[in-house]
């Protein structure tokens, strides 16, 4: 029956409308299971009812007219309990409700199962027979499996949109996705679809390989120039981390192996340029997608995007001819950097992507630019181009076809948001001091050459995290000691008045080097961070020597070790650091007084490190919490996995309890502690940290203004009271509500939602 099940699901998925899909479902299920009746009820959460959407067996007049309240009748009971129900004689059940218009009195046996997607019951699938009998285990298993597959199909873009229309009598349609970048946007939807996809390219021979090569070289240059121009346009607005995304695409366009493979297909196989791009790109994509490592698998989307852009230019389409609205929201099945490259930044108000997550390249770029973005939602791209659209990036939802009252409401919220942004902007240069006089150190997270942040120097108290792996990721081989010394020296010179904490090479997991790939079944629990560099002391020593050499002039270096899980790792790393320090002293003829060993600290991101803080206090100068990985490991949730990402909860009681344990232990051993994960730059996260006793917060530059504004607007003792309540809470939802309510009482609710 497996092939029949697959066939039913495929036919339902290929249907042109929700009505056609449901009719196909009941017809094919009835035929396959050899039953007398098959029906499907769809939930309408707005009115708490189940609507008979399709039936093969009940009276045709009943379809669309029979509606059951939640919990009403046997179907309502299946919906309420969220589990299958198998009855030999349905009329004997105490929940049975007779529906005269349905002609269901013809049927006795009943098997119903809920259709559940991400814990939401979308409907109930029912089969019935005239003969009284219990359905077999095989039949029940088949129907349950079908319902599971059906849930995914119903949640797909086209059918889900129709389902939402069915359940929303008003003209506006609300769709929920993932909040990738906060903010409000109101503009026309501008739907972008590939003009020619890789799949649509036919393999064709060329008449002239030399002409095809010339054409190929021209479009490669055109694409390179396009990304370079966009990068230059955005250079002043982006952090180096976001800016580096364009370098990744540029590297693909300069990758000799990739380009030569395409040239080879043109010259040796005599293919057209478009055919050669298809053959090579699809080969690369297939290899990368087969890899279990998330970073490497993401390379597939980069290759696809670049190849798609090359094909775009081969079609001789000219962007200048596009008739773009003055303000637009970019909408696509998967928004890519190349799509952004074709949209003037002054016109772009927001981004909606059916696929993608909060850590995708486009999401990172949207946050860096302050553009509202929602990703990972069920949306059909048909019939919405140039239609009005609202993005609520705080709630992670969009509104299609909003009516005028809704538009007016969100325009007010947008004006309030802009007022708040202006207030934050005015206070950026102030010190971070709570209303009751507690000074908080605000530190910067950065990577590459941090010259980008020169404009905000003076708005922070030092570099809390320099991600040294990023320069390694943008080269074709391990950078030399001289190259690293030059790179680190610029940073230390730029911020000579500040302490600069450099994290040693942290690759593996989601950060891979193209020239040193690590293929593992579970990379986040594998060979990464300090584990890798201790296994390769030649890499570690070169980096430490470069850091020390770069710090000779200003002596503002602090060294931080990532992914520490055991004391032995710290001892071995410190031995190598001391070895490199002695070498540099000897080479430059320095004494320990002339050149003292820099402070050495560790990242607290592996749960085991929390419980060895007493031992760490004996051998390191400071610790810094990497909240991103710590929460991931603590909750056993990969937040980049769409199936479980919704369970990733930064305010989970276990997270708050761990943060409390860390700060208490650190204080008892007089150990300096800071936090450099995303939690420090999150308004609620920052308030929790302050209330627990943290006074050093390190964050990305674009979060500094709002966090400083919040700090300057609240007294510390009130946050401590909130944390006392939070430590007794049973869920992250409760903890979030404590701080949301607090901000609302203080007139600061606009930091967590739309409007003031």
HELIX and SHEET records of a PDB file:
HELIX    1   1 UNK A    2  UNK A   14  1                                  13    
HELIX    2   2 UNK A   18  UNK A   33  1                                  16    
HELIX    3   3 UNK A   60  UNK A   62  5                                   3    
HELIX    4   4 UNK A   73  UNK A   81  1                                   9    
HELIX    5   5 UNK A   90  UNK A   92  5                                   3    
HELIX    6   6 UNK A  100  UNK A  102  5                                   3    
HELIX    7   7 UNK A  104  UNK A  106  5                                   3    
HELIX    8   8 UNK A  137  UNK A  154  1                                  18    
HELIX    9   9 UNK A  157  UNK A  167  1                                  11    
HELIX   10  10 UNK A  198  UNK A  200  5                                   3    
HELIX   11  11 UNK A  209  UNK A  234  1                                  26    
HELIX   12  12 UNK A  240  UNK A  254  1                                  15    
HELIX   13  13 UNK A  256  UNK A  267  1                                  12    
HELIX   14  14 UNK A  273  UNK A  289  1                                  17    
HELIX   15  15 UNK A  294  UNK A  314  1                                  21    
HELIX   16  16 UNK A  319  UNK A  321  5                                   3    
HELIX   17  17 UNK A  337  UNK A  341  1                                   5    
HELIX   18  18 UNK A  361  UNK A  369  1                                   9    
HELIX   19  19 UNK A  404  UNK A  426  1                                  23    
HELIX   20  20 UNK A  450  UNK A  456  5                                   7    
HELIX   21  21 UNK A  469  UNK A  473  1                                   5    
HELIX   22  22 UNK A  481  UNK A  494  1                                  14    
HELIX   23  23 UNK A  523  UNK A  525  5                                   3    
HELIX   24  24 UNK A  530  UNK A  535  1                                   6    
HELIX   25  25 UNK A  537  UNK A  550  1                                  14    
HELIX   26  26 UNK A  567  UNK A  588  1                                  22    
HELIX   27  27 UNK A  607  UNK A  610  1                                   4    
HELIX   28  28 UNK A  613  UNK A  616  1                                   4    
HELIX   29  29 UNK A  627  UNK A  635  1                                   9    
HELIX   30  30 UNK A  645  UNK A  647  5                                   3    
HELIX   31  31 UNK A  653  UNK A  668  1                                  16    
HELIX   32  32 UNK A  678  UNK A  681  5                                   4    
HELIX   33  33 UNK A  683  UNK A  692  1                                  10    
HELIX   34  34 UNK A  701  UNK A  713  1                                  13    
HELIX   35  35 UNK A  716  UNK A  726  1                                  11    
HELIX   36  36 UNK A  732  UNK A  745  1                                  14    
HELIX   37  37 UNK A  749  UNK A  751  5                                   3    
SHEET    1   A 6 UNK A  67  UNK A  69  0                                        
SHEET    2   A 6 UNK A  49  UNK A  56 -1                                        
SHEET    3   A 6 UNK A  37  UNK A  44 -1                                        
SHEET    4   A 6 UNK A 120  UNK A 129 -1                                        
SHEET    5   A 6 UNK A 109  UNK A 117 -1                                        
SHEET    6   A 6 UNK A  85  UNK A  87 -1                                        
SHEET    1   B 8 UNK A 173  UNK A 176  0                                        
SHEET    2   B 8 UNK A 397  UNK A 400 -1                                        
SHEET    3   B 8 UNK A 388  UNK A 392 -1                                        
SHEET    4   B 8 UNK A 184  UNK A 191 -1                                        
SHEET    5   B 8 UNK A 328  UNK A 332  1                                        
SHEET    6   B 8 UNK A 348  UNK A 353  1                                        
SHEET    7   B 8 UNK A 372  UNK A 375  1                                        
SHEET    8   B 8 UNK A 178  UNK A 181 -1                                        
SHEET    1   C 8 UNK A 672  UNK A 675  0                                        
SHEET    2   C 8 UNK A 622  UNK A 625  1                                        
SHEET    3   C 8 UNK A 599  UNK A 604  1                                        
SHEET    4   C 8 UNK A 557  UNK A 561  1                                        
SHEET    5   C 8 UNK A 499  UNK A 503  1                                        
SHEET    6   C 8 UNK A 462  UNK A 467  1                                        
SHEET    7   C 8 UNK A 441  UNK A 447  1                                        
SHEET    8   C 8 UNK A 696  UNK A 699  1                                        
END                                                                             
